Amino acid sequence: MKSFKNKVAAITGAGSGMGRELAIQLAEQDCNLALSDVNEAGLAETVQLVNKKNPNVSVTSQKLDVSDRSAVFNWASKVAKDHHKVNLIFNNAGIAFGSTIEGFESNDFQRVMDINFGGVVNGTQAFLPYLKESGEGHIINTSSVFGIIAVPGTSAYNASKFAVRGFTETLRQELDFTKAGVSATSVHPGGIKTAIAKSSKTNDSVKALGLDPNTAGEKMSAQFITSAEKAARVILKAVKKNSPRVLIGPDAVFLDLMQRIFPSSYPKIITKALMGRMAK
């Protein structure tokens, strides 16, 4: 897909962050949009920004919980009907959650998996038939650098993002094997300046790791170095190149390299770094 002009892109989690920036940048390239988010206010703001950026593109929006499988399938059908085709689905919606493995409740773990991984599965399966019909389709699934390495205190998030990575790599192989006319890209952002960390739920169990549950998300966000605008730009470039995987941010590149060089011992490096921080 060398151009987004006159294409139709569906984006989940479009009410803020990378989803919003993807919508704006796609509109700049004359791509029509179907936007969704569970946050109606944020979604409405994104629609306004897109219309201001390019009033000539067609934009539809839908409040959507990506963990609701039937709702996602209904949305996909509506998008195909409203826009007459669908070329891209950005399965971008996600949440974060901080807890030790010993400390999380099963419903907290399941919620992360249902949104971060289940939402990707639902979006992929719901839109894939329409992408095939378009003759030129692409599926973009947001994993994380935490889908490449694991860190203490984010087991549910790690599990969901590792799952997205494995799912998307398998998906791409199947699409290539069957010559479906559709491809797939797994996106691995490092720290992106969005609200995901600040708005994440963190329970008291992280105190065992030397973290304050009341400030952990905010402190993590303060270390993020890549803007959502730049992240979106890198993602769209990767789609045009049909890249199987894209790393976003120098931190993601560094951590991926560390995992490749020290695949067995990188957890020790991370643990020592965490213990050193606790000792200060």
KEKE-3310 file (N, C-alpha, C; in steps of 0.2 Angstrom, whole numbers, plus 5000, padded with zeros to 4 digits):
npx = (5004:5006:5000:4988:4978:4961:4958:4950:4951:4950:4950:4953:4952:4953:4951:4961:4979:4990:4980:4972:4982:4985:4973:4973:4984:4982:4971:4976:4982:4972:4964:4950:4940:4935:4931:4933:4930:4930:4928:4918:4918:4932:4933:4924:4931:4942:4936:4932:4945:4950:4941:4944:4957:4956:4943:4937:4938:4929:4921:4917:4910:4910:4905:4914:4917:4930:4932:4920:4914:4903:4899:4910:4910:4898:4901:4911:4904:4895:4904:4909:4897:4894:4905:4908:4919:4933:4950:4960:4963:4966:4971:4971:4967:4969:4974:4983:4990:4995:5003:5009:5011:5007:4998:4987:4969:4958:4949:4954:4965:4959:4952:4962:4967:4956:4953:4966:4971:4960:4953:4961:4960:4946:4944:4953:4947:4934:4935:4943:4937:4931:4943:4949:4940:4942:4954:4966:4972:4976:4982:4985:4992:4993:5005:5018:5034:5034:5030:5040:5050:5050:5044:5045:5030:5020:5013:5000:4999:5011:5008:4997:5002:5013:5005:4998:5008:5013:5001:4999:5011:5008:4997:5001:5009:5000:4991:5000:5003:4991:4989:4981:4980:4980:4990:5000:5005:5015:5015:5027:5028:5039:5041:5028:5021:5007:4991:4990:4998:4997:4983:4982:4977:4984:4988:4991:5000:5012:5020:5029:5039:5045:5038:5027:5010:5001:5008:5015:5011:5012:5025:5031:5026:5033:5045:5044:5048:5044:5034:5016:5013:5025:5026:5014:5018:5029:5023:5014:5023:5029:5018:5017:5029:5026:5031:5034:5036:5037:5047:5045:5053:5068:5070:5063:5070:5083:5079:5074:5086:5094:5087:5089:5103:5105:5096:5093:5098:5093:5082:5089:5096:5087:5081:5091:5093:5081:5082:5092:5087:5078:5087:5091)
npy = (4994:5009:5021:5031:5038:5040:5028:5018:5019:5010:5014:5009:5015:5029:5041:5048:5050:5039:5034:5045:5053:5045:5046:5059:5061:5052:5058:5069:5064:5061:5050:5041:5039:5028:5030:5024:5023:5020:5031:5044:5058:5061:5055:5063:5075:5071:5069:5082:5088:5081:5084:5098:5097:5091:5094:5087:5073:5058:5055:5044:5039:5030:5025:5012:4997:4987:4975:4969:4958:4955:4969:4974:4967:4971:4984:4984:4979:4990:5000:4995:4996:5010:5016:5009:5001:4994:4997:4997:4992:4998:4991:4997:5001:5001:4996:4999:4991:4989:4978:4965:4948:4940:4948:4952:4953:4941:4946:4958:4955:4948:4958:4966:4957:4955:4967:4972:4961:4953:4963:4965:4953:4952:4964:4960:4948:4953:4963:4957:4950:4960:4968:4959:4959:4972:4971:4976:4977:4980:4975:4982:4980:4984:4981:4981:4987:4980:4968:4962:4962:4957:4965:4968:4969:4971:4961:4956:4966:4963:4950:4951:4959:4952:4941:4948:4951:4937:4933:4942:4939:4926:4928:4936:4927:4917:4925:4928:4915:4911:4920:4932:4945:4954:4961:4961:4970:4971:4982:4990:5000:5010:5021:5031:5047:5048:5046:5034:5027:5036:5035:5022:5008:5004:4993:4990:4980:4983:4989:4980:4980:4991:5002:5016:5015:5026:5035:5029:5027:5040:5044:5035:5039:5051:5048:5045:5047:5049:5057:5056:5060:5058:5044:5039:5044:5035:5023:5023:5025:5012:5004:5007:5002:4989:4983:4969:4971:4984:4995:5008:5023:5027:5020:5008:5002:5001:4992:4981:4977:4974:4962:4954:4952:4948:4936:4927:4932:4945:4948:4947:4959:4969:4967:4969:4983:4988:4985:4992:5005:5005:5005:5018)
npz = (5000:4994:4995:5004:5000:4996:5002:5015:5032:5048:5065:5081:5098:5095:5102:5108:5110:5101:5092:5089:5083:5072:5065:5062:5054:5043:5038:5033:5022:5014:5017:5020:5035:5049:5065:5082:5100:5117:5125:5123:5123:5120:5108:5100:5100:5092:5080:5077:5075:5065:5054:5054:5049:5037:5028:5017:5018:5022:5037:5050:5066:5081:5097:5106:5114:5113:5118:5118:5108:5099:5097:5090:5078:5073:5071:5062:5051:5049:5046:5033:5026:5027:5021:5010:5008:5016:5020:5029:5046:5061:5075:5089:5102:5120:5137:5153:5167:5184:5194:5205:5202:5212:5218:5209:5205:5198:5189:5186:5179:5168:5162:5157:5147:5139:5133:5128:5121:5117:5110:5099:5093:5090:5082:5071:5066:5063:5053:5043:5032:5025:5022:5013:5003:4998:4991:4993:5007:5025:5041:5057:5071:5088:5099:5110:5117:5128:5124:5119:5129:5146:5162:5179:5189:5179:5174:5168:5158:5150:5147:5138:5128:5123:5118:5108:5099:5095:5090:5079:5071:5067:5060:5049:5043:5039:5030:5020:5016:5010:5001:5002:4999:5009:5022:5037:5052:5066:5080:5090:5102:5112:5126:5125:5124:5130:5138:5143:5153:5164:5167:5171:5181:5197:5209:5227:5228:5222:5230:5235:5226:5227:5223:5222:5223:5220:5213:5203:5189:5185:5187:5178:5166:5165:5160:5147:5130:5117:5105:5102:5090:5082:5084:5077:5064:5061:5061:5050:5040:5041:5037:5024:5019:5021:5033:5044:5057:5068:5078:5090:5094:5103:5115:5114:5103:5109:5120:5113:5106:5117:5122:5111:5111:5124:5128:5138:5149:5151:5160:5172:5172:5171:5184:5193:5190:5195:5208:5212:5210:5221:5231:5232)
capx = (5000:5010:4997:4982:4973:4955:4957:4946:4955:4946:4955:4951:4956:4955:4949:4967:4985:4992:4974:4970:4987:4984:4967:4974:4989:4979:4966:4981:4984:4966:4961:4943:4941:4930:4934:4930:4933:4925:4927:4914:4921:4938:4931:4921:4937:4946:4932:4933:4952:4951:4937:4947:4963:4954:4935:4935:4938:4923:4923:4911:4913:4906:4907:4915:4921:4933:4931:4913:4915:4897:4899:4915:4908:4893:4904:4914:4898:4893:4909:4909:4891:4894:4911:4908:4925:4938:4957:4965:4961:4972:4968:4975:4964:4972:4974:4988:4988:5001:5002:5013:5007:5003:4993:4981:4963:4957:4945:4958:4969:4955:4950:4967:4967:4950:4954:4972:4972:4954:4951:4965:4957:4940:4945:4956:4942:4928:4937:4947:4933:4931:4949:4950:4936:4945:4959:4972:4971:4982:4980:4990:4990:4997:5008:5022:5040:5033:5028:5047:5054:5045:5047:5041:5024:5016:5012:4995:5000:5015:5005:4992:5006:5016:5000:4997:5014:5012:4995:5000:5016:5005:4992:5005:5011:4994:4989:5005:5003:4985:4989:4975:4979:4980:4996:4999:5011:5015:5018:5030:5030:5042:5037:5024:5018:5000:4988:4989:5001:4994:4977:4982:4976:4989:4986:4996:5005:5018:5025:5034:5044:5048:5034:5021:5004:4998:5012:5019:5010:5014:5032:5033:5025:5038:5051:5042:5052:5042:5027:5011:5013:5030:5024:5009:5021:5033:5018:5011:5028:5030:5013:5018:5034:5024:5035:5031:5037:5040:5049:5044:5056:5075:5070:5061:5076:5088:5077:5074:5093:5096:5084:5092:5110:5105:5089:5092:5100:5091:5078:5093:5098:5081:5079:5096:5091:5075:5084:5097:5083:5075:5092:5093)
capy = (5000:5015:5028:5031:5042:5037:5022:5019:5016:5010:5015:5009:5019:5035:5046:5051:5047:5037:5033:5052:5056:5041:5048:5066:5060:5049:5063:5074:5060:5060:5044:5042:5037:5026:5030:5022:5024:5020:5038:5048:5065:5061:5053:5069:5080:5069:5070:5089:5089:5078:5088:5104:5096:5090:5093:5083:5066:5056:5052:5041:5038:5025:5023:5005:4993:4982:4968:4967:4955:4957:4976:4975:4964:4976:4991:4982:4979:4997:5004:4993:4999:5017:5018:5005:4997:4995:4995:4996:4992:4999:4988:5002:5002:4997:4999:4997:4989:4988:4973:4959:4942:4937:4953:4954:4949:4937:4950:4964:4952:4946:4964:4968:4953:4956:4973:4973:4955:4951:4968:4964:4947:4954:4968:4957:4944:4957:4967:4953:4948:4967:4969:4954:4961:4978:4969:4980:4978:4979:4975:4985:4978:4988:4977:4985:4984:4975:4962:4959:4960:4957:4968:4966:4973:4972:4954:4956:4970:4959:4944:4953:4962:4946:4938:4952:4949:4930:4932:4945:4936:4920:4931:4938:4921:4914:4929:4927:4908:4910:4925:4935:4952:4958:4960:4963:4973:4972:4988:4989:5007:5011:5025:5036:5052:5047:5046:5027:5026:5040:5033:5015:5006:5001:4991:4991:4975:4985:4992:4975:4981:4998:5007:5019:5014:5032:5039:5024:5029:5047:5043:5031:5044:5057:5045:5043:5052:5049:5060:5052:5062:5054:5037:5038:5044:5029:5017:5024:5023:5005:5001:5008:4998:4982:4980:4964:4973:4991:4998:5015:5026:5024:5015:5002:5000:4998:4986:4975:4975:4970:4956:4950:4951:4944:4933:4923:4936:4952:4949:4949:4966:4973:4966:4973:4990:4990:4984:4998:5011:5004:5006:5025)
capz = (5000:4993:4996:5008:4996:4994:5006:5021:5038:5054:5070:5088:5103:5092:5106:5111:5109:5095:5088:5087:5078:5066:5061:5059:5048:5038:5035:5029:5016:5010:5019:5024:5042:5053:5071:5088:5106:5123:5127:5118:5122:5116:5101:5097:5099:5087:5074:5075:5073:5058:5050:5053:5045:5030:5028:5011:5019:5025:5044:5054:5073:5085:5104:5105:5119:5109:5121:5116:5101:5094:5095:5086:5072:5071:5069:5055:5046:5048:5042:5026:5023:5026:5017:5004:5008:5021:5018:5035:5053:5066:5082:5093:5109:5125:5144:5157:5174:5187:5200:5205:5200:5218:5220:5205:5206:5191:5185:5184:5174:5163:5159:5152:5142:5135:5129:5124:5116:5114:5106:5093:5089:5088:5076:5065:5063:5061:5047:5038:5026:5021:5019:5007:4997:4995:4986:4996:5014:5030:5048:5061:5078:5093:5104:5114:5118:5133:5120:5117:5135:5152:5167:5185:5190:5173:5171:5164:5152:5147:5144:5133:5122:5120:5114:5102:5095:5093:5085:5073:5067:5064:5055:5043:5039:5036:5025:5015:5013:5007:4995:5003:4997:5015:5026:5044:5055:5074:5082:5097:5105:5119:5130:5121:5128:5130:5144:5145:5160:5170:5168:5172:5188:5200:5216:5232:5228:5219:5235:5236:5221:5229:5219:5225:5218:5219:5208:5198:5182:5183:5186:5172:5160:5165:5157:5140:5126:5110:5105:5099:5083:5079:5083:5071:5058:5060:5060:5043:5036:5041:5033:5017:5018:5023:5038:5048:5064:5069:5084:5090:5100:5104:5121:5111:5099:5114:5124:5108:5105:5124:5122:5106:5114:5131:5128:5144:5155:5151:5166:5178:5171:5173:5191:5196:5189:5199:5215:5213:5211:5227:5236:5232)
cpx = (5004:5007:4990:4977:4967:4954:4952:4950:4950:4951:4951:4955:4958:4953:4955:4973:4987:4986:4972:4975:4987:4979:4969:4979:4986:4974:4971:4983:4978:4963:4955:4944:4934:4933:4930:4934:4928:4923:4924:4916:4927:4937:4929:4926:4941:4943:4933:4940:4953:4947:4940:4953:4961:4946:4933:4935:4931:4925:4917:4914:4908:4909:4908:4919:4924:4933:4924:4913:4909:4897:4904:4913:4902:4896:4907:4909:4896:4898:4909:4903:4892:4900:4912:4914:4929:4945:4961:4961:4967:4969:4973:4973:4968:4972:4980:4986:4994:4999:5007:5008:5003:4997:4987:4975:4962:4953:4949:4963:4965:4953:4956:4968:4962:4950:4960:4973:4966:4951:4955:4962:4950:4940:4948:4950:4936:4930:4940:4943:4932:4937:4951:4946:4939:4951:4966:4971:4977:4979:4986:4988:4995:4999:5012:5029:5040:5030:5034:5051:5048:5048:5042:5035:5019:5014:5006:4996:5005:5012:5000:4996:5010:5011:4998:5002:5014:5006:4996:5005:5013:5000:4995:5007:5005:4991:4994:5004:4997:4984:4983:4974:4979:4987:4995:5005:5010:5019:5021:5032:5034:5038:5034:5021:5011:4997:4988:4992:4998:4987:4976:4980:4982:4987:4992:5001:5012:5023:5030:5040:5047:5044:5028:5015:5001:5002:5016:5018:5012:5022:5035:5032:5030:5044:5050:5045:5049:5035:5023:5011:5019:5029:5019:5013:5026:5028:5016:5017:5029:5024:5014:5024:5032:5029:5031:5031:5040:5041:5048:5048:5063:5075:5068:5066:5081:5085:5076:5081:5095:5093:5087:5099:5110:5098:5088:5093:5097:5086:5083:5095:5093:5080:5085:5095:5086:5077:5089:5093:5080:5080:5093:5089)
cpy = (5006:5021:5026:5035:5038:5030:5023:5015:5016:5010:5014:5013:5026:5041:5050:5048:5045:5036:5040:5054:5052:5044:5055:5065:5057:5054:5068:5070:5058:5053:5045:5037:5034:5025:5027:5023:5023:5027:5043:5055:5066:5060:5059:5074:5077:5070:5077:5091:5087:5082:5095:5103:5095:5089:5089:5076:5064:5053:5050:5040:5033:5024:5015:5003:4987:4975:4965:4964:4956:4964:4977:4973:4969:4982:4989:4982:4986:5001:5002:4996:5006:5020:5014:5000:4998:4992:4993:4996:4992:4997:4992:5002:4998:5000:4996:4995:4987:4984:4968:4953:4939:4942:4955:4950:4946:4942:4956:4961:4950:4953:4967:4964:4954:4962:4973:4967:4953:4956:4967:4958:4949:4959:4965:4952:4947:4960:4963:4952:4955:4969:4965:4957:4968:4977:4972:4981:4977:4980:4977:4984:4981:4983:4982:4983:4979:4968:4959:4957:4960:4961:4967:4971:4974:4966:4953:4960:4966:4953:4946:4956:4956:4942:4941:4951:4942:4930:4936:4942:4930:4923:4933:4932:4918:4918:4929:4920:4908:4916:4929:4942:4957:4956:4962:4966:4973:4978:4988:4996:5006:5016:5031:5041:5053:5047:5039:5025:5030:5038:5026:5014:5002:4999:4991:4986:4977:4988:4987:4976:4988:5004:5010:5019:5020:5036:5035:5026:5035:5047:5040:5036:5049:5054:5044:5049:5053:5052:5055:5053:5058:5047:5035:5039:5038:5023:5018:5023:5016:5002:5002:5004:4990:4979:4975:4967:4980:4993:5005:5018:5023:5019:5008:4998:4997:4992:4980:4972:4971:4963:4951:4948:4946:4941:4930:4927:4943:4953:4950:4956:4970:4973:4970:4980:4992:4990:4990:5004:5011:5006:5013:5028)
cpz = (5000:4995:5000:5005:4994:4997:5012:5027:5044:5059:5077:5092:5099:5095:5109:5108:5102:5090:5085:5082:5072:5062:5058:5053:5042:5034:5030:5022:5012:5011:5022:5030:5045:5060:5077:5094:5111:5126:5122:5117:5119:5109:5097:5095:5093:5080:5072:5073:5066:5053:5048:5048:5038:5029:5022:5012:5023:5032:5047:5061:5076:5092:5104:5111:5115:5112:5120:5109:5097:5092:5090:5079:5069:5068:5062:5050:5044:5044:5035:5023:5022:5021:5011:5003:5014:5019:5024:5041:5057:5073:5087:5101:5114:5132:5147:5164:5177:5194:5200:5204:5206:5220:5216:5206:5198:5187:5182:5178:5167:5159:5154:5146:5137:5131:5125:5119:5113:5109:5099:5089:5086:5082:5070:5062:5060:5054:5042:5032:5022:5018:5013:5001:4994:4990:4988:5003:5019:5037:5052:5068:5083:5099:5108:5115:5124:5130:5118:5123:5141:5158:5173:5186:5185:5170:5166:5157:5147:5143:5138:5127:5119:5116:5108:5097:5091:5088:5079:5068:5064:5059:5049:5039:5035:5030:5019:5011:5008:5001:4996:5001:5003:5018:5033:5047:5063:5076:5089:5099:5111:5123:5126:5125:5127:5137:5147:5152:5166:5172:5170:5180:5191:5207:5221:5232:5226:5224:5236:5231:5222:5225:5223:5221:5216:5214:5203:5191:5180:5182:5180:5166:5159:5161:5149:5136:5119:5110:5101:5091:5079:5078:5078:5064:5056:5058:5053:5038:5035:5037:5026:5014:5019:5027:5042:5055:5064:5076:5084:5096:5101:5110:5118:5107:5104:5118:5119:5107:5111:5124:5117:5108:5120:5132:5134:5150:5156:5158:5172:5178:5173:5181:5195:5196:5194:5206:5217:5214:5218:5233:5237:5237)
residu = (MET:LYS:SER:PHE:LYS:ASN:LYS:VAL:ALA:ALA:ILE:THR:GLY:ALA:GLY:SER:GLY:MET:GLY:ARG:GLU:LEU:ALA:ILE:GLN:LEU:ALA:GLU:GLN:ASP:CYS:ASN:LEU:ALA:LEU:SER:ASP:VAL:ASN:GLU:ALA:GLY:LEU:ALA:GLU:THR:VAL:GLN:LEU:VAL:ASN:LYS:LYS:ASN:PRO:ASN:VAL:SER:VAL:THR:SER:GLN:LYS:LEU:ASP:VAL:SER:ASP:ARG:SER:ALA:VAL:PHE:ASN:TRP:ALA:SER:LYS:VAL:ALA:LYS:ASP:HIS:HIS:LYS:VAL:ASN:LEU:ILE:PHE:ASN:ASN:ALA:GLY:ILE:ALA:PHE:GLY:SER:THR:ILE:GLU:GLY:PHE:GLU:SER:ASN:ASP:PHE:GLN:ARG:VAL:MET:ASP:ILE:ASN:PHE:GLY:GLY:VAL:VAL:ASN:GLY:THR:GLN:ALA:PHE:LEU:PRO:TYR:LEU:LYS:GLU:SER:GLY:GLU:GLY:HIS:ILE:ILE:ASN:THR:SER:SER:VAL:PHE:GLY:ILE:ILE:ALA:VAL:PRO:GLY:THR:SER:ALA:TYR:ASN:ALA:SER:LYS:PHE:ALA:VAL:ARG:GLY:PHE:THR:GLU:THR:LEU:ARG:GLN:GLU:LEU:ASP:PHE:THR:LYS:ALA:GLY:VAL:SER:ALA:THR:SER:VAL:HIS:PRO:GLY:GLY:ILE:LYS:THR:ALA:ILE:ALA:LYS:SER:SER:LYS:THR:ASN:ASP:SER:VAL:LYS:ALA:LEU:GLY:LEU:ASP:PRO:ASN:THR:ALA:GLY:GLU:LYS:MET:SER:ALA:GLN:PHE:ILE:THR:SER:ALA:GLU:LYS:ALA:ALA:ARG:VAL:ILE:LEU:LYS:ALA:VAL:LYS:LYS:ASN:SER:PRO:ARG:VAL:LEU:ILE:GLY:PRO:ASP:ALA:VAL:PHE:LEU:ASP:LEU:MET:GLN:ARG:ILE:PHE:PRO:SER:SER:TYR:PRO:LYS:ILE:ILE:THR:LYS:ALA:LEU:MET:GLY:ARG:MET:ALA:LYS)
# end
